[in-house]
Amino acid sequence: MKIIAKFKSNLIQRLLGIFGAASFLMIFQACYGTPQNYTEVSGKITDNESGTGIEGIQMKVKSDSQEMTLLSDSNGDFTTLIKTTGGTLDFKIIDVDGKLNGLYEDKDTTIVITGENNLVFKINKIS
């Protein structure tokens, strides 16, 4: 009789363990949702004539679900992760500090998101 009672007790504990884990996963997904889609975007902003990187150029990047602002580093490079569920990203490139490298033209462009998003934006200097 003790063996049957012990077996029933172990069976109940195992069932509660299995249902407890499943319940936890369902509650977790309900609270936090499914993982979001993030796309890594990196590249360089260069002078159209010389091909050298331009420091301090502001970029506004907009996807279907997020918008962010970046600045190019001392080599003109940038990198970010942006949340997106669509197939395109909109870029607005603005030289906010014409004193650092001279004044450059603004540029608006849209790209299609692919597996490799290493971009080069060439912008013209204003004389």
Backbone torsions as a table, in degrees:
resi	resn	phi	psi	omega
1	MET	NA	-39.7	179.4
2	LYS	-65.8	-33.0	-179.9
3	ILE	-67.0	-43.2	179.7
4	ILE	-65.7	-41.9	178.8
5	ALA	-63.2	-41.1	179.3
6	LYS	-66.7	-41.0	178.1
7	PHE	-61.6	-44.1	178.8
8	LYS	-63.4	-40.9	179.9
9	SER	-63.8	-44.9	178.8
10	ASN	-64.7	-39.1	178.9
11	LEU	-63.5	-44.2	179.1
12	ILE	-63.4	-41.6	178.8
13	GLN	-63.9	-41.5	179.3
14	ARG	-65.0	-44.5	178.9
15	LEU	-62.5	-42.8	177.7
16	LEU	-63.4	-37.5	178.0
17	GLY	-63.4	-45.0	-179.9
18	ILE	-65.7	-48.8	-179.7
19	PHE	-67.7	-31.0	177.5
20	GLY	-65.0	-42.4	179.0
21	ALA	-66.6	-42.4	179.4
22	ALA	-64.1	-41.3	178.3
23	SER	-63.3	-41.7	178.4
24	PHE	-59.0	-46.4	-179.3
25	LEU	-63.5	-39.5	178.7
26	MET	-66.1	-42.0	179.0
27	ILE	-66.5	-40.9	179.6
28	PHE	-60.4	-47.1	-179.8
29	GLN	-66.0	-36.6	179.1
30	ALA	-65.0	-37.7	-178.6
31	CYS	-78.3	-42.7	-171.8
32	TYR	-108.8	-7.5	177.8
33	GLY	72.1	-173.7	177.7
34	THR	-85.1	158.7	-179.0
35	PRO	-58.2	143.6	-179.0
36	GLN	-83.1	157.2	176.6
37	ASN	-91.9	119.4	176.2
38	TYR	-116.6	142.0	178.4
39	THR	-119.7	130.7	175.3
40	GLU	-84.5	129.6	178.2
41	VAL	-125.5	126.8	177.2
42	SER	-141.3	164.9	179.7
43	GLY	168.0	-156.9	-173.4
44	LYS	-146.1	144.7	173.0
45	ILE	-109.3	121.7	-174.6
46	THR	-124.8	158.5	172.5
47	ASP	-71.1	130.3	-176.4
48	ASN	-61.5	-33.5	-177.6
49	GLU	-86.0	-49.8	-173.8
50	SER	-89.2	-23.6	-178.7
51	GLY	80.9	2.5	179.7
52	THR	-81.8	150.5	179.0
53	GLY	-67.9	148.7	-177.9
54	ILE	-115.5	124.1	179.8
55	GLU	-82.8	146.9	170.0
56	GLY	77.1	21.1	177.0
57	ILE	-88.2	130.4	-179.1
58	GLN	-87.2	137.6	176.0
59	MET	-127.3	128.7	171.7
60	LYS	-101.9	121.7	-178.6
61	VAL	-112.3	129.6	-177.2
62	LYS	-129.9	127.7	172.7
63	SER	-110.5	-172.5	178.6
64	ASP	-71.5	-15.4	-176.2
65	SER	-132.5	1.7	-179.0
66	GLN	-156.1	151.5	174.9
67	GLU	-134.9	137.0	-179.9
68	MET	-146.4	162.7	179.1
69	THR	-121.1	134.8	-179.6
70	LEU	-125.9	162.1	170.8
71	LEU	-124.8	139.5	176.5
72	SER	-73.1	147.4	-179.0
73	ASP	-82.6	-169.3	-174.6
74	SER	-64.3	-19.0	177.4
75	ASN	-100.9	1.4	-177.3
76	GLY	87.9	4.3	-176.7
77	ASP	-84.3	154.3	174.0
78	PHE	-147.8	155.5	174.6
79	THR	-156.8	144.9	179.3
80	THR	-161.4	164.4	168.5
81	LEU	-110.9	131.7	179.5
82	ILE	-130.2	137.2	179.7
83	LYS	-77.9	129.7	-179.9
84	THR	-154.2	148.6	173.0
85	THR	-121.0	-6.6	-177.3
86	GLY	-99.1	-167.2	-175.2
87	GLY	-109.8	1.2	-178.3
88	THR	-134.8	158.6	172.4
89	LEU	-128.6	138.3	176.6
90	ASP	-102.4	132.4	178.7
91	PHE	-118.0	136.0	171.2
92	LYS	-124.3	115.7	-175.8
93	ILE	-105.1	125.5	-173.1
94	ILE	-134.7	130.2	172.7
95	ASP	-88.0	99.4	-175.9
96	VAL	-84.3	-17.3	-179.3
97	ASP	-129.9	89.8	-178.4
98	GLY	-69.3	-9.9	-178.4
99	LYS	-77.7	-32.7	-174.1
100	LEU	-65.5	-50.5	-175.8
101	ASN	-126.6	7.5	-169.6
102	GLY	95.1	176.0	-175.3
103	LEU	-98.1	132.2	179.9
104	TYR	-118.0	153.1	178.2
105	GLU	-69.2	148.5	173.1
106	ASP	-75.3	156.7	-179.6
107	LYS	-144.7	134.7	174.2
108	ASP	-115.8	134.6	178.3
109	THR	-153.8	155.2	176.7
110	THR	-121.8	135.1	177.4
111	ILE	-119.2	154.0	173.5
112	VAL	-91.4	132.2	-179.1
113	ILE	-73.5	126.7	176.9
114	THR	-125.5	-176.1	178.8
115	GLY	-66.1	-29.5	-179.5
116	GLU	-120.6	115.0	-175.5
117	ASN	-117.9	58.9	175.1
118	ASN	-102.1	106.5	-168.6
119	LEU	-106.9	153.6	171.0
120	VAL	-129.8	121.9	176.8
121	PHE	-108.0	121.7	178.7
122	LYS	-102.4	124.1	-179.8
123	ILE	-123.5	152.9	-175.2
124	ASN	-94.1	139.3	175.8
125	LYS	-80.2	140.5	176.5
126	ILE	-90.1	127.0	-176.6
127	SER	-70.6	NA	NA
